[in-house]
């Protein structure tokens, strides 16, 4: 481990004392299968709840996504259907592919479950690259545990967006801009990953690249992301023509101002309803939020894991958490917490280990004192 761990008070709260044997490279397969299995199990539970009418499909499934897919498969151009949808092209293509199976709900829920399991796996591997395997895996498990609490196991675009975002953190070349563009083409909020990934990569590689090299990397990253996004929208023009292309830009980009400032509750529009809905979700996630608060205190107290002027996974987590808090100001619905959930789960893992450590220390002192308070 780096020398940053030499002082207990300044040690990285994400770091662990050596790599746990069960988390070695040879065991990645079983761990990945276990995480994917949990994600699929949650999807199965959701599917059974819908079949037994104890739960309903996501409202967008019945009012928008499935009707859009059926209309397009019947010959209506995408973005010109009667059901108005504001999702970017890549999600629409996924929606069409699922509808073509004639097993829409079951297939889509299975894919969402696989996506959630993949997010948990990628969260583990992202932290494992810097020696934080245990915290990373605990964060992945806590993420999966919290997913049903925010309706993240329902049909949604956010789980797939998180896969693109975390995949970008695992890619070293500027082509990780392709992963960020994919996240943005699944959900507009995926674009928030671009500045966070750029900041993380440039800051973490500062000691390895001279400033001109970092600048070239940043330019290539932005260029790849913009080019990939342009290709995604151009495909609408090539397949369905100019009218569909114009409608795609209008519904997914130009309408963003109305989406942010006028439609449904937000911090600045229907503020009381916005606050009430977030309060309800926060009460549902009180245990996760409590542990995350402890994790934040631990991270801040220990100097964000490293000395001043350096970068760390702790700082990366704060940057991503801050970036993906922004959707919560625009929408108060539980599923919007899915964007924040991986980073909230990571901080919760830090808080959990801190609490367990304090309990163990108190127990050890109690035993060493002979059981006398």
Residue pairs with C-beta under 8 A, 6 or more apart in sequence:
1 15
1 17
1 18
1 131
2 131
4 10
4 11
4 12
4 15
4 305
4 306
4 307
5 11
5 12
5 15
9 301
9 302
10 302
10 303
10 307
11 302
12 132
12 302
12 305
12 306
12 312
12 313
12 314
13 135
13 295
13 298
13 299
13 302
13 305
13 314
13 350
13 353
13 354
14 127
14 130
14 132
14 135
14 299
14 305
14 312
14 313
14 314
14 317
14 346
14 350
15 131
15 132
15 135
15 305
16 131
16 132
16 133
16 134
16 135
19 131
19 133
20 133
20 134
22 31
23 31
23 128
23 133
23 134
23 137
28 125
31 121
31 124
31 137
32 117
32 121
35 117
35 118
35 120
35 121
35 124
35 140
35 141
35 144
36 113
36 114
36 117
36 118
36 121
37 117
38 117
38 120
38 141
38 144
39 112
39 113
39 114
39 115
39 116
39 117
39 118
39 120
39 144
39 147
39 153
40 110
40 113
40 114
40 117
41 113
42 113
42 116
42 144
42 147
42 148
42 153
43 109
43 110
43 112
43 113
43 114
43 116
43 153
44 109
44 113
45 148
45 153
46 55
46 109
46 148
46 153
46 154
47 105
47 106
47 109
49 55
50 56
50 57
50 105
57 105
57 154
57 155
58 151
58 154
58 155
58 156
58 335
60 155
61 105
61 108
61 155
63 83
64 83
64 84
64 85
65 85
65 87
65 95
65 155
66 99
66 104
67 81
67 82
67 83
68 78
68 81
68 83
68 85
68 92
68 95
69 95
69 96
69 98
69 99
69 104
70 99
71 81
71 82
71 83
72 78
72 81
72 96
73 96
73 99
73 100
77 240
77 241
77 243
77 244
78 89
78 92
78 96
78 236
78 239
78 240
78 244
78 248
79 85
79 92
79 236
79 240
79 244
79 247
79 248
79 251
80 240
80 243
80 244
80 247
84 251
85 92
85 251
86 188
86 251
86 252
86 255
86 259
87 95
87 157
87 186
87 187
87 252
88 184
88 185
88 186
88 187
88 188
88 232
88 233
88 248
88 252
89 185
89 232
89 233
89 235
89 236
89 248
89 252
90 182
90 185
90 186
90 232
91 157
91 160
91 185
91 186
91 187
94 111
94 160
94 186
98 104
98 107
98 108
98 111
101 107
105 155
108 155
109 153
109 154
109 155
111 160
112 153
112 154
112 155
112 156
112 159
112 160
113 153
115 159
115 160
115 162
115 163
116 143
116 144
116 147
116 152
116 153
116 159
117 144
118 163
119 140
119 143
119 159
119 162
119 163
119 166
119 342
120 140
120 141
120 143
120 144
121 140
122 163
122 166
122 167
122 169
122 170
123 136
123 139
123 140
123 143
123 166
123 342
123 345
123 346
124 133
124 136
124 137
124 139
124 140
125 136
125 170
126 136
126 166
126 169
126 170
126 313
127 133
127 135
127 136
127 139
127 313
127 346
128 136
128 137
129 170
130 312
130 313
132 313
134 353
135 346
135 349
135 350
135 353
136 346
136 349
138 349
138 352
138 353
139 342
139 345
139 346
139 348
139 349
140 345
142 288
142 345
142 348
142 349
142 352
143 341
143 342
143 345
146 152
146 285
146 288
146 341
146 344
146 345
147 153
147 338
147 341
149 284
149 285
149 288
149 334
150 281
150 284
150 285
150 334
150 335
150 337
150 338
150 341
151 334
151 335
152 158
152 159
152 335
152 337
152 338
152 341
154 335
156 335
156 338
157 186
157 187
158 187
158 189
158 335
158 336
158 338
158 339
159 338
160 186
160 187
161 183
161 184
161 186
161 187
161 189
161 190
161 339
162 183
162 338
162 339
162 341
162 342
163 183
164 179
164 180
164 182
164 183
164 184
164 186
164 190
164 193
165 179
165 180
165 183
165 190
165 193
165 197
166 342
167 176
167 179
168 176
168 177
168 179
168 180
168 183
168 193
168 197
169 176
169 197
169 200
169 316
170 176
171 179
174 217
174 220
174 221
174 223
174 224
175 224
176 197
176 201
176 221
177 194
177 220
177 221
177 222
177 223
177 224
177 225
177 226
177 228
178 224
178 225
178 228
180 190
180 191
180 193
180 194
180 197
180 221
180 225
181 224
181 225
181 226
181 227
181 228
181 229
181 232
182 190
182 228
183 190
183 191
183 193
184 190
184 191
184 193
184 194
184 225
184 229
185 228
185 229
185 232
188 252
188 253
188 256
189 324
189 326
189 327
189 339
192 323
192 324
192 326
192 327
192 339
193 320
193 323
194 222
194 225
195 323
196 316
196 319
196 320
196 323
197 221
198 218
198 221
198 222
199 319
200 311
200 316
200 319
200 320
201 217
201 221
202 214
202 217
202 218
203 311
203 315
204 311
204 316
205 214
205 217
206 214
206 311
207 310
209 217
233 245
233 248
233 249
234 245
236 244
236 245
236 248
237 244
237 245
259 330
260 266
260 330
261 268
261 269
262 269
264 270
264 331
265 271
265 273
265 274
265 277
265 331
265 332
266 274
266 329
266 330
266 331
266 332
267 274
267 329
267 330
273 332
274 332
275 332
276 332
277 332
277 333
277 334
278 328
278 332
281 332
281 334
281 337
282 289
284 334
285 337
285 344
288 344
288 345
288 348
289 344
289 348
290 351
291 347
291 348
291 349
291 351
291 352
291 355
292 344
292 347
292 348
292 351
293 351
294 350
294 351
294 354
294 355
295 346
295 347
295 348
295 349
295 350
295 351
295 352
295 354
296 347
296 351
297 351
298 350
298 351
298 354
299 305
299 314
299 317
299 318
299 347
299 350
304 312
304 314
304 315
304 318
305 312
305 313
305 314
305 315
306 312
306 314
306 315
317 343
317 346
317 347
320 342
320 343
321 340
321 343
321 344
321 347
324 339
324 340
324 343
325 340
327 336
327 339
327 340
328 336
328 337
328 340
330 336
337 344
366 373
